[in-house]
């Protein structure tokens, strides 16, 4: 268009910006808009905020918003949605407080989602009250967000009370309730809720089916999972990546690795989620060599791993003793796959080195971590000290863990066992007393050396 000499106007920019969000190339359009003098247009400004939010550039989005001479509800909503999607929940709530126009269902549902994800029930309850005053709580989006907020912040019982007041429940409403039950570890209730939804004549979607499968997997209820599998086949969702991956996970957690593999082999277009589900299934059943083989096969097919894939692979390298391979995969995370290691990856490396008896190297690795080591990392090292009876490192690590999680009985047990192996029974008894003073009861089945 520009090559033919036709100049874009504000409507052109508003139409192009959503596409820029998909391609992450909006800064050039922003510059062109500035040159053409459209930066002060409320529609262009709102589009820019939305685009920068989707590109995870909330600093730019906030700057555009602050410089807008005129703002409408779309502008405010774009900023609130941007902050919420980028997990800046406190900022989303702050902007909602400052809205100078009458908020709508998008404003309310988004800020309620921010409250749910940040666990801020106090503010969420205030938003609920404001929604009642504005007469918006009867709208589907707002009701669903309220159920989600209550289930995440105060538990499923309060959410269930609210859920029962909703008259016309669509599939999203049911999904929110089933997910809320799942997140509150009410797995049986989640399965029951799914079947009640079906009895009410509401057809499940991919979210319903995936959530019900995860609930069945958590229960180890193969019969429930098989029934849901039948529903998936009848409703034509077998080709859906999320559903098929959840099926693989369900069969694996219910002890059916062969069935999990059969489902995996039937998936035509396998995404990284599908591959990771199957790799995790092999890892769950202790087939470390198969984990590595599947991972290499995935790479050959051009599938880029994600964070969870690499956790499974590093863990498998640990318990199969493939230390050098594990270190190679760890080194390639950032420079080859663009994945910044997290605490779970560091814990896998520490566990791998500790299992191999390389405790000094594991300790040096922990001390060189860019992140503050969490109990998972220190616990992996303490486990290695217990295995190889390293009292010097074990005592130091245990003392750190006692401060971080004083009520975790496992840490006391491990240190006590190390002392006992050295014949230091009095020291072992002292550790037991420390455990009692910390309010931890001795659990049956633990060995004291």
N, C-alpha and C positions, 0 to 999 in steps of 0.2 A: 504493500500500500504506500509506504513512504517512498519507495523507488519510483512510483508513478507520479509523485509530487503531491499526493493527497495528504494533508496534515491531520494528525489525530486530534480529537477533542476529548473532553472529560469522559464522555461515554465510552470512547475507544479504550482509554486507560482503565476504566472500571471493568471493562470486559476482559482485558488482557491480563490484569493482575492475578486473578485466580489461577490462570495457566502458569504464571510465573512461580506461584507457590508450589506447583507440582514439579517444576524443573529447577527450582532453587536459583533462578536467574533474574530476580526482581530488581536488583540494585541499578541495573542499566535503565530499566523502564522508569524507575524512580528519578534518576538523573534527567532523563528526557522530559519527564513531567515537570521537574523544577525549571528546566529551560523554557518550557512552553507556558509556565505560569499557572499550572493546574494544581500545584501543591496546596493551594488554599481552598480547593473545592472539597466539600464535605464528603462526596461520594468517592472521590479519588483517595482522600485521606483515610477513609474507613477501609477501602480496599488495600491500601498500603499496610495498615495495622494488621489486617487479617493475613496478608501475605507474609509479613515479617514474623508473625506469630507461628504460622505453619512452617517457616524456615528456621524456627528456634532462635530467632534474633530479637528477643523481647526488648533489648536495650534500644534498638532502632524503632521498634513499634511504639515504645513509650515516648521517645523523642518526637516522632511524628504526631502522636496524640497531643503532647504538650504544646506543640507549635500550631495546632489547628485553630484558626480564628473562630470557627463555628463547629459545634459537635451535635450530632443527633443520637438517637438511641442505638443505631447500628454501630456508631463509633464506640460508644461505651461498651456495648456487648462484645465487639471485636477485641477490645483490650482485656475484658474479663475472661473471655474464652481463651485468648492467647496465654494469659498467665496460668489459667487452670490446666491447659493442655501441656504446658511446659513445667508443670508441677510447682509453680510458684503460687501456692495456695493462699498464703497470707496476703500477698499482693492482690490476688483476685478478690479476696474479701474486703480489702481496703478500698479498692476501686468501687466495689458494689456500694459501700457506705457513702461514697462521694457522688454517686449518680445524680445528676441534676435534672433528669427527666424521669417520667413515670416508667419504672422497669416493667418488662414483659416476661413471658414464660421462659424465654432464652436466658435472660438475666438470672431469674430465680433458679432454674434447673442447673445452670452452670455453677453458681455460687454454692448451691447445696451439694453439688458434686465435690467442690473444693473443700467444703466442711467435712464431707464423708471421708475423703482421702487424707485429710490432715487430722481427723479425729476431734475436730472442734465442735462438740455437740452444743456448747453454750451459744455460740454464734448461730449454729444451724437452727436451734430452737427459736432464736430471735427472728431469723429469716422466715421460719414457718409462720410466726405471728404476723409478720409484715405481709406475707403472701395471703393470709386469711383476710386482712384488711383490704387488700387490693382485689380480692375475689378471684385469685389465680390458682388456689389449691385444688380446684376441681378439674383443672386441665391435666391431660394425661402426662405430659412431660414433667410437670411439677410434682404430681403425685408419685410418679416412679422415682424421681430424685429424692423425694422425702422418705420413701420406703428404703432406698439405698442408704441414705444418711443415717436413719435410725438403726438399721441393721449393723452398720459399720461402727457406729459410735456408742450405742447402748445395748446392743444385742437383739436377737431375733424376736424376742417376746414383744417388745414395744413395736418393732417393725410389723409383726404379725397383726397386732391390734389395728394399726393404721391400714394394713393391707386388706383387712376384712371390711373396712368402711368403704372401700372402692367398689363401686357398682359394676361398671362395664370394664372388665379387666382384659386388656389385649395381651399379646404374647410377650411384649416388653415388660409389662407389669409382672407377669408370672416369672419371667427370667430374672428380674431383680430380686424377687422373693427367694427363688431357688438358689441364686448366687449368694444371697445373704445368709441363708441356712448353711450353705457349704462353707462360707468363710467363718462361720461360728462353730464349725466342726459338728454340725447337726446333720450328719450324712444320711441317716435313715429318713429324717424328716424331709431332706432335700429330694430324695427319691420319691417319697410319698407325694410331695407337692407337685412333682413332675407328672405323676400318674393322675392326680386330681385335675391338673390342667388338661390332660388328654380327655378325661371323662367329661369335662365342661365343654368339649368340642373345639378347643383352641389348638390349632395345628402348631407343632413345635418348629422352631427354626434352628439354624446351626448353633446358636448360643445355648438354647434349651438342651439340645442333644449333647453338646460337649460338656455342659455343666453336670447333667445327669450321669454321664459316663464317669466323670471325675468323682462324683459322690459314690457311685458303685465301686470304683477302684479303691477308694479310701475305706470302704466297708469290706472289701475283698469279696463282694457279692457277685459271683460269676453269673448266677441265674438272672439277677437284675440286669447286668450288663448285656447278657445275651438277648433279653427281651427288648432292650433299647436298640441293640444291633438290628433286630427285626424291624423296628420302627424306622430305622435309618434306611434300610433297604426299601421299604414300602414308600417312604417319602422322597426317595431319590437323592439322598444326601451323601451317598458313598463317595462321590467324586469331590466332595468338599474337603479341603486340606485340614481345617481345624477339626472336623468331625472324625475323619479317618485317623488323624494323629491321636486324638483322644481314645479312639477304639484300640489302637496299638498299645497305648499306656494302660488302658483298662485290663486288657487280656494279660499283659505282662505282670501287673500288680496282683492279679487274681491267680497267678501261677501258670498261666497258659502261654508260655513263650512261643510254642509252635503256632498257636492261633494268632498271636501277635505278628509273627513273621508272615503268616498266610495273608493277613489283612494288608501288611506292608507291601507284599509282592503284587497285590491286586491294584495298588495305587498307580495310576498311569503317570500323572505329572507330579513327581515328588518334590516338594519344597524342602527347605532346610528344617522346617518344623517336623515334617514326616521323618526325615533322616534322623533328627535328634531324638524323636520319640523311640525309634527302633534302636538306636545306639544306647539310649538310656535304659531300654528294656534289657538289652544284653548285659549292661553294667549292673543292673539290679539283680540279675541272676548269677552274677559272678563270672561271666564269660569275658574276661578281659581281653583275650586275644581276638575274639570276634569284634569287640568294640574297636580295636585298632584297625582291623581289616575293613570294617564297614566305614570307618572314618576315611581311610585312604581311598576306598572306592567312591565315596561321596566327593572327595577332592578331584578325583579323575574325571568325574561327570560334571565338573565345573560348578559345584554347589559350594558357596562360601559359608563356613561355619559361623554360629553365633556364640554368645557367652555360655549358654547352657551346654552346647555341644562340647566345648572345650573343657568344661568342668567334668563331664563324663569321661572324656578321653584322658585327662590328667589323673583322675581318680583311678581309672583302669591301669594306667602306667604304674601307679603307686602299688597296687596290690598284686601286680604281676611281676614287679621287680624291674620293669623296663625304665630305669632311671634316666639314661642318656636320651632315649626317645622322648620321654616326658619333658626333659629340659629343652630339647629341640622344639617341641610343640609350644612350650611356654615362651621361648625366645621369639617364635614366629608370630605370636598373638598380635603384637602391636604393629610391627613393620610389614607383615604380610597380609593380615586380615583387618587391621585398623581397630582392634579391640583393646581397650585399656583394661588391664587385669584388675579384678576386684578382690575383696577379701576371700571369697570362695576359691578363687584360683590360687591365691597365695597359700591358703590352707592346704590345698591339694599338693603343692610343691613341698611344703613343710612335712606333710604326712608321707610323701614319697621318699624324701631324704631320710626321714626318721625310721621308716620301715626298713630301709637299706642299712641302717646303723650309722649313717653319716650325720651324727647328731651335732657335731661342731659346725659343720657346713649348714645344717638346718638352722642353728641358732644365729649364725652370721647372716643367713638369708632373712630371717625375721627382723634382725636389727637394721638391715638395709632397706626394708620396705618403705615406700613413700607414704603408705597409709599407717595409721595407728593400729597395731595388731589387736584383733579382737579375740574373745575367748575361743573361737573356733580354731584360730591359728595357734595360740598357745596350747590349747588342748591337744592338737595333733603332735606337737613337740613333746608334751608330757607323756603321751601314749608311747612314743618312741623311747623315752627315758625309762619307762616302766618295762618295756620289752627287753632293753639292753642293760637294765640295772645301772643307769648313770645317775648317781646320787647328786653330784655337784650341779649339773644342769637342771635335774628334776626338782631339786629343792628351790632353786631360784624361780623356775617357771611356776611351780605350785604356789609360791608366795604371791606371785602376780595374780594368779587365778583366784586365790582366796579373797583378794581385794576386789576383783572385778565381779565375781559371782559367788559371794560367801555361802549361799545356800545350795550350791551344786555338790551333792554328795560324791559324785564320781571323782572329782579332783582330790578330795581327801583320801578316798580309797586308793587311788593310784600312788600317792606319796607314801601312804602307810605301807603299801605292798613293797615299795622300793626299800624303805627302812627295814622291813621284815626280811627281805632277801639278803641284806647286809648283816643280819643278826642283831640289828638295833631295835630290840623289841620294846624297850622303854620309849624310844622316840615314836615308834608306831602307835603305842598307846596314847602318847601326847596328841598325836594327830587325830585320833578317835575322839579324844576329849574336846579338841578344837571344833570338831564337827558337831558335837553335842551343844557346845556353847553358841554355835552359829545358828542353832535352831533346826538343824538337819537331822532327820531320823535315819538310822541305819536301815537300808532297804534289804529285804531278803534276797539271797542269791549272790551277794557280793562276797568276793574272797578277800580275806585280810592277810594273805601271804602265807 
